[in-house]
């Protein structure tokens, strides 16, 4: 593994009966596991002592620390749309940069992301660095309905029309009934 030992690596001479202090210092990302003396487990304490009553061979063992992981909890969006990662809990190794993507449903538009209850971004595609457990929520807002203007012109000839002559506003998709009523002596063409 990776780490330092005291006494340093190499041969050291001691008078019989000397008590030697053994110290193991793991490198970053590593942890002390155990000492072996003459090929046999001796101690799992990083600082221990060894009495010199014979020649001895000492080895320290270090193990790599497991990576730190954090949970990303994706909440159900507010409004209608899909999020990536999907709704639910996801595990990421510390430092992972997660891509967040929001796709609004038809008739809706993306508004913003919240991370841990605080505004985070108004971009539908953004990133989030996992340096702690995080809770994410997307917000979608309903698009205002599309409206169109129907302009009814004066009829050619004599008669009346329904809707009346003028401008009328209708929401997209509205079916408008058009009625033409000819004046006496006239007919609809």
C-alpha positions as a Markdown table, in Angstrom:
| # | Residue | x | y | z |
|---|---|---|---|---|
| 1 | Unk | 0.0 | 0.0 | 0.0 |
| 2 | Unk | 1.0 | 3.6 | 0.3 |
| 3 | Unk | 2.3 | 5.2 | 3.5 |
| 4 | Unk | 5.4 | 5.9 | 5.6 |
| 5 | Unk | 6.9 | 3.9 | 8.5 |
| 6 | Unk | 9.1 | 4.8 | 11.4 |
| 7 | Unk | 11.8 | 3.5 | 11.7 |
| 8 | Unk | 12.3 | 4.1 | 8.0 |
| 9 | Unk | 12.6 | 1.2 | 5.5 |
| 10 | Unk | 16.0 | -0.5 | 5.8 |
| 11 | Unk | 18.1 | -2.4 | 8.3 |
| 12 | Unk | 18.5 | -1.0 | 11.9 |
| 13 | Unk | 20.7 | -2.4 | 14.7 |
| 14 | Unk | 19.3 | -2.6 | 18.3 |
| 15 | Unk | 20.7 | -3.9 | 21.5 |
| 16 | Unk | 18.9 | -7.0 | 22.9 |
| 17 | Unk | 15.8 | -5.9 | 24.9 |
| 18 | Unk | 15.4 | -2.6 | 23.2 |
| 19 | Unk | 11.8 | -1.6 | 22.8 |
| 20 | Unk | 11.3 | -0.1 | 19.4 |
| 21 | Unk | 8.4 | 2.3 | 18.6 |
| 22 | Unk | 6.7 | 1.4 | 15.3 |
| 23 | Unk | 4.7 | 4.2 | 13.6 |
| 24 | Unk | 2.7 | 3.9 | 10.4 |
| 25 | Unk | 1.4 | 7.0 | 8.6 |
| 26 | Unk | -0.9 | 6.3 | 5.6 |
| 27 | Unk | -0.7 | 8.4 | 2.5 |
| 28 | Unk | -3.7 | 10.5 | 1.4 |
| 29 | Unk | -6.5 | 8.1 | 0.3 |
| 30 | Unk | -5.1 | 5.2 | 2.3 |
| 31 | Unk | -5.5 | 3.8 | 5.8 |
| 32 | Unk | -3.4 | 1.7 | 8.0 |
| 33 | Unk | -4.4 | -1.9 | 8.2 |
| 34 | Unk | -1.8 | -3.9 | 10.2 |
| 35 | Unk | 1.8 | -4.8 | 11.1 |
| 36 | Unk | 3.4 | -8.1 | 10.3 |
| 37 | Unk | 6.5 | -9.4 | 12.2 |
| 38 | Unk | 8.4 | -12.2 | 10.5 |
| 39 | Unk | 5.4 | -12.9 | 8.2 |
| 40 | Unk | 2.8 | -13.2 | 11.1 |
| 41 | Unk | 0.1 | -10.7 | 12.1 |
| 42 | Unk | 1.4 | -8.5 | 14.9 |
| 43 | Unk | -0.9 | -5.5 | 15.5 |
| 44 | Unk | -3.6 | -3.5 | 14.0 |
| 45 | Unk | -2.6 | -0.3 | 15.8 |
| 46 | Unk | -0.6 | 2.2 | 13.7 |
| 47 | Unk | 1.6 | 3.1 | 16.7 |
| 48 | Unk | 2.9 | 0.1 | 18.6 |
| 49 | Unk | 6.1 | -1.2 | 20.2 |
| 50 | Unk | 8.3 | -4.2 | 19.5 |
| 51 | Unk | 10.8 | -5.7 | 21.9 |
| 52 | Unk | 14.1 | -6.8 | 20.2 |
| 53 | Unk | 14.8 | -10.3 | 21.4 |
| 54 | Unk | 15.9 | -11.6 | 18.0 |
| 55 | Unk | 16.4 | -10.4 | 14.4 |
| 56 | Unk | 13.0 | -9.3 | 13.1 |
| 57 | Unk | 11.5 | -8.4 | 9.8 |
| 58 | Unk | 8.6 | -5.9 | 10.0 |
| 59 | Unk | 6.1 | -4.9 | 7.4 |
| 60 | Unk | 3.2 | -2.4 | 7.5 |
| 61 | Unk | 0.1 | -2.9 | 5.4 |
| 62 | Unk | -2.0 | 0.0 | 4.1 |
| 63 | Unk | -5.4 | -0.4 | 2.3 |
| 64 | Unk | -6.9 | 2.1 | -0.1 |
| 65 | Unk | -9.8 | 4.0 | 1.5 |
| 66 | Unk | -13.1 | 3.3 | -0.3 |
| 67 | Unk | -14.2 | 6.3 | -2.3 |
| 68 | Unk | -16.6 | 8.7 | -0.7 |
| 69 | Unk | -20.0 | 8.5 | -2.3 |
| 70 | Unk | -22.9 | 10.9 | -2.1 |
| 71 | Unk | -26.6 | 10.6 | -2.8 |
| 72 | Unk | -28.3 | 12.7 | -5.5 |
| 73 | Unk | -32.1 | 12.7 | -4.8 |
| 74 | Unk | -34.1 | 13.8 | -7.9 |
| 75 | Unk | -37.6 | 14.9 | -6.8 |
| 76 | Unk | -40.7 | 14.8 | -8.9 |
| 77 | Unk | -40.7 | 18.0 | -11.0 |
| 78 | Unk | -43.2 | 20.8 | -10.2 |
| 79 | Unk | -45.3 | 21.1 | -13.4 |
| 80 | Unk | -45.1 | 18.7 | -16.3 |
| 81 | Unk | -41.8 | 17.4 | -17.8 |
| 82 | Unk | -39.1 | 14.9 | -17.5 |
| 83 | Unk | -35.7 | 15.1 | -15.8 |
| 84 | Unk | -32.4 | 13.3 | -16.2 |
| 85 | Unk | -31.2 | 11.7 | -14.0 |
| 86 | Unk | -34.6 | 10.2 | -13.5 |
| 87 | Unk | -36.7 | 10.8 | -10.3 |
| 88 | Unk | -35.2 | 8.8 | -7.4 |
| 89 | Unk | -31.9 | 8.3 | -5.6 |
| 90 | Unk | -28.6 | 8.0 | -7.4 |
| 91 | Unk | -25.1 | 7.3 | -5.9 |
| 92 | Unk | -22.0 | 9.2 | -7.2 |
| 93 | Unk | -18.4 | 9.2 | -6.2 |
| 94 | Unk | -17.2 | 12.5 | -4.6 |
| 95 | Unk | -16.3 | 15.0 | -7.2 |
| 96 | Unk | -18.5 | 13.5 | -10.0 |
| 97 | Unk | -19.9 | 16.2 | -12.2 |
| 98 | Unk | -23.5 | 15.2 | -13.0 |
| 99 | Unk | -25.4 | 16.4 | -16.1 |
| 100 | Unk | -28.9 | 17.7 | -15.2 |
| 101 | Unk | -31.4 | 17.9 | -18.1 |
| 102 | Unk | -35.0 | 19.0 | -18.0 |
| 103 | Unk | -37.4 | 18.4 | -20.9 |
| 104 | Unk | -40.8 | 20.1 | -20.6 |
| 105 | Unk | -44.0 | 18.3 | -21.7 |
| 106 | Unk | -46.0 | 19.8 | -24.6 |
| 107 | Unk | -47.6 | 23.1 | -23.4 |
| 108 | Unk | -45.0 | 23.6 | -20.7 |
| 109 | Unk | -41.7 | 25.3 | -20.5 |
| 110 | Unk | -38.7 | 24.9 | -18.2 |
| 111 | Unk | -38.4 | 27.5 | -15.4 |
| 112 | Unk | -35.6 | 26.6 | -13.0 |
| 113 | Unk | -33.6 | 24.1 | -11.0 |
| 114 | Unk | -33.5 | 24.1 | -7.2 |
| 115 | Unk | -30.8 | 22.3 | -5.2 |
| 116 | Unk | -31.4 | 21.7 | -1.5 |
| 117 | Unk | -34.4 | 24.1 | -1.7 |
| 118 | Unk | -32.3 | 27.0 | -3.1 |
| 119 | Unk | -32.4 | 28.4 | -6.7 |
| 120 | Unk | -29.6 | 26.8 | -8.7 |
| 121 | Unk | -30.0 | 27.5 | -12.4 |
| 122 | Unk | -32.5 | 28.7 | -15.0 |
| 123 | Unk | -30.8 | 26.6 | -17.8 |
| 124 | Unk | -32.6 | 23.4 | -18.7 |
| 125 | Unk | -29.2 | 21.6 | -19.2 |
| 126 | Unk | -26.6 | 22.3 | -16.5 |
| 127 | Unk | -24.1 | 20.4 | -14.3 |
| 128 | Unk | -23.8 | 19.7 | -10.6 |
| 129 | Unk | -20.7 | 18.7 | -8.7 |
| 130 | Unk | -21.3 | 16.0 | -6.1 |
| 131 | Unk | -19.4 | 17.2 | -2.9 |
| 132 | Unk | -22.3 | 16.4 | -0.5 |
| 133 | Unk | -25.7 | 14.7 | -0.6 |
| 134 | Unk | -28.0 | 16.8 | -2.7 |
| 135 | Unk | -31.7 | 17.1 | -3.4 |
| 136 | Unk | -32.7 | 18.5 | -6.8 |
| 137 | Unk | -36.1 | 19.6 | -8.2 |
| 138 | Unk | -37.0 | 21.0 | -11.6 |
| 139 | Unk | -39.8 | 23.5 | -12.1 |
| 140 | Unk | -41.9 | 23.8 | -15.2 |
| 141 | Unk | -44.5 | 26.5 | -16.0 |
| 142 | Unk | -47.5 | 26.2 | -18.2 |
| 143 | Unk | -47.0 | 28.1 | -21.5 |
| 144 | Unk | -49.6 | 30.8 | -21.9 |
| 145 | Unk | -52.2 | 29.7 | -24.5 |
| 146 | Unk | -51.5 | 30.8 | -28.1 |
| 147 | Unk | -54.2 | 33.2 | -29.4 |
| 148 | Unk | -55.1 | 34.2 | -32.9 |
| 149 | Unk | -57.1 | 37.0 | -34.3 |
| 150 | Unk | -60.0 | 36.3 | -36.6 |
| 151 | Unk | -60.8 | 39.5 | -38.7 |
| 152 | Unk | -64.3 | 39.5 | -40.1 |
| 153 | Unk | -64.5 | 41.8 | -43.1 |
| 154 | Unk | -67.6 | 43.7 | -44.4 |
| 155 | Unk | -69.5 | 41.2 | -46.6 |
| 156 | Unk | -69.5 | 41.7 | -50.3 |
| 157 | Unk | -73.1 | 42.3 | -51.1 |
| 158 | Unk | -75.8 | 42.7 | -48.5 |
| 159 | Unk | -76.2 | 40.5 | -45.5 |
| 160 | Unk | -74.9 | 39.9 | -42.0 |
| 161 | Unk | -72.2 | 37.6 | -40.7 |
| 162 | Unk | -71.6 | 36.0 | -37.4 |
| 163 | Unk | -69.2 | 36.6 | -35.7 |
| 164 | Unk | -69.8 | 40.3 | -36.4 |
| 165 | Unk | -67.6 | 42.4 | -38.6 |
| 166 | Unk | -64.4 | 43.2 | -36.7 |
| 167 | Unk | -61.5 | 41.5 | -34.8 |
| 168 | Unk | -62.1 | 38.6 | -32.5 |
| 169 | Unk | -59.5 | 36.7 | -30.3 |
| 170 | Unk | -59.5 | 32.9 | -30.1 |
| 171 | Unk | -57.3 | 30.4 | -28.3 |
| 172 | Unk | -55.4 | 28.1 | -30.7 |
| 173 | Unk | -57.5 | 25.2 | -31.7 |
| 174 | Unk | -60.9 | 26.9 | -31.1 |
| 175 | Unk | -63.5 | 25.9 | -33.7 |
| 176 | Unk | -65.5 | 29.0 | -34.7 |
| 177 | Unk | -68.9 | 28.8 | -36.3 |
| 178 | Unk | -69.2 | 31.1 | -39.3 |
| 179 | Unk | -72.8 | 32.1 | -40.3 |
| 180 | Unk | -73.8 | 34.2 | -43.2 |
| 181 | Unk | -77.4 | 35.6 | -43.3 |
| 182 | Unk | -78.3 | 37.3 | -46.7 |
| 183 | Unk | -80.5 | 40.3 | -46.8 |
| 184 | Unk | -83.9 | 40.2 | -48.5 |
| 185 | Unk | -83.3 | 39.8 | -52.3 |
| 186 | Unk | -79.8 | 38.4 | -51.8 |
| 187 | Unk | -78.4 | 34.9 | -51.5 |
| 188 | Unk | -75.2 | 33.5 | -49.9 |
| 189 | Unk | -72.5 | 32.8 | -52.5 |
